[in-house]
């Protein structure tokens, strides 16, 4: 090795370490683990006003939806789509009964969302959301966008049960 190469090696700065993405920053192509199941992120719906995202996760042929919202603490909820129908956004009730569970409205909000990848909605736009909880801690999420409703049933996830495996 020549003297010049040695001097160059001493003077060059090392590359900074790669900063790992948080769950709020994951995008299609990233891999994460939720409750010991490995998923590929295939879509993302982001509500910047609430500092929240809903990630479309795929494990084989099944899809799940991880809601991540950062407030004073980061909260996670994993949802599975369910069949159901509501007629109009202004007629969403405060109490819903589904499969022997009574869900009570916890929060209702709306805002502009951006979409990337495979999501329940093809494009960005205004989205209305109703979040419910039952007495036995089951969660229900109702979304309205593009003149249609989507319903999801789920559960809260502890932060320790979530891990970023690989990010692009």
N, C-alpha and C positions, 0 to 999 in steps of 0.2 A: 504494500500500500504506500502510495507516495505521500510526501509531507503535506502537499496541498490538499489531498483528500482528507487527511487527518485534521488539518486546520478547519476545513469546510465542515466536517462532521462535528467539531467542537462548537463552531459558531452558529450553526443552524439551530433554530428553535424546534423542539419536538412538537409534533402535531397535538393539538388539544384533544383530550378524551372526548369521545362521542357522548353527547347528553342523551340519556334515555328518555323516551317519550312517556308522558303520563297517559292515563286512560282517556282524559279529555282531548288529547292530541292524536289518538290513534286514527288511522285512515285505512281505506281498502288496501289489502295486501299484507297488513300487519297480523301477527299471531298473538293471542292472549289466552290465559287460562282462567277459568271461572269455576270455582268449586270443584277443582280437580279434573275438569273437562277442558280439552284444548280446542279452541275455535279459531277460525280465520275471520277477520273483519272484512266483510264484503260491501258494506254500505255505512253511511253516516248521515244523520240528520242533526244539524246544529242550530240551537237557539242561542245566539250570542248575548241577547239581552238578559238571559237567565244564567249564563255561563253553564250551559247544559248540552249534552249530546245524547242521542240514542244511536247505539252502534248495532248494525245488523250483523249477527254472528252466525256462521255456518259450521256445522259439524256433520260431515257427510251430506246427507240429503235433508237434514233438519235445520230449521232456522230458529234462533232465539234473538231477543232484543235486550240489550243492556243499557239501562238508563243511568247516566252518570251526571250528577249535578254537584257543583262546588259552591257551597255557601260558607258558613263558618267552619263546617267540616264537609268532606266529600261523601256523598251518599250514593249508594249503588242499589239497583233493583234489576232483577232478571225476569223477563216476561216471555210468555208463550202466546201466540195469537189464538184467539177463540172465536167461534161463530157467534154472531149476535147482530142485532139490527136496532137502530134507533132512527126516528123519522126526521128530526130537525134539531139543529144545534140549540135553539132556544127552548127545546122541550126535554133536555137532559135532566133527569130527576136527581134529587139530592140523596136518595136511598135507592139502591138497586139490589134485587134478590136474584142470585144465580146459583144453581146447584147446591142448595141448602146453606149458602153463605149469604149474609146480609152485609152489603158494602155501604159505608157512609162516606159522603163526599168530604175529602180533606182539603182539596185545593183545586181551584179552577183558574186557568190563565190562558193567554193567547199571545201570539207574537209571530214575527217573520222568521222563517227557518231557511237554511241552506241545505241542499242535499248533494251527496256525492256517492256514486256507486249504486248498488242494488238496494233500494229502500221501498217501503210500501207506497211511497209517493214518487212520481216520475220527475217532479220539478220542484224548485223552491217556491215559497209562497207563504201565505198566512195560515197558521195552524192554531186550532183551539184544542186545549187539553183539559180533561177532568181526571183527577187522581183520587181514588177511593181506597179505603182500608176497612177490613172486616174486624170483628172482635177477636178473631183468632190469628190476626196479623197477616192475613192474605191481602194481596194488593190487586187492584183492578185499575187499568188505565184505558181511557176512552180518548181517541184522537179524531178530529175532524179537519180534513183538508181536501181540496179539490172536489168539494161537494159529496164526500163520502166519509163514512165512519170506519174506524178500525178499533177493535177491542182486544185487550191483552190481559191475561191473568198472570200474576207473578208473586215474587217474594223478595224481601230485602236481603242483600248480600253483605257480609262483613268485609271490610277492606282487606283483612288478612287472607281472604279467599280469592283475591284477584291479583293476577300477576301478568306483566307484559313479558312475552317470550321472545318475540323478534319484531323489530320495527324497521321500516325502510327509511 
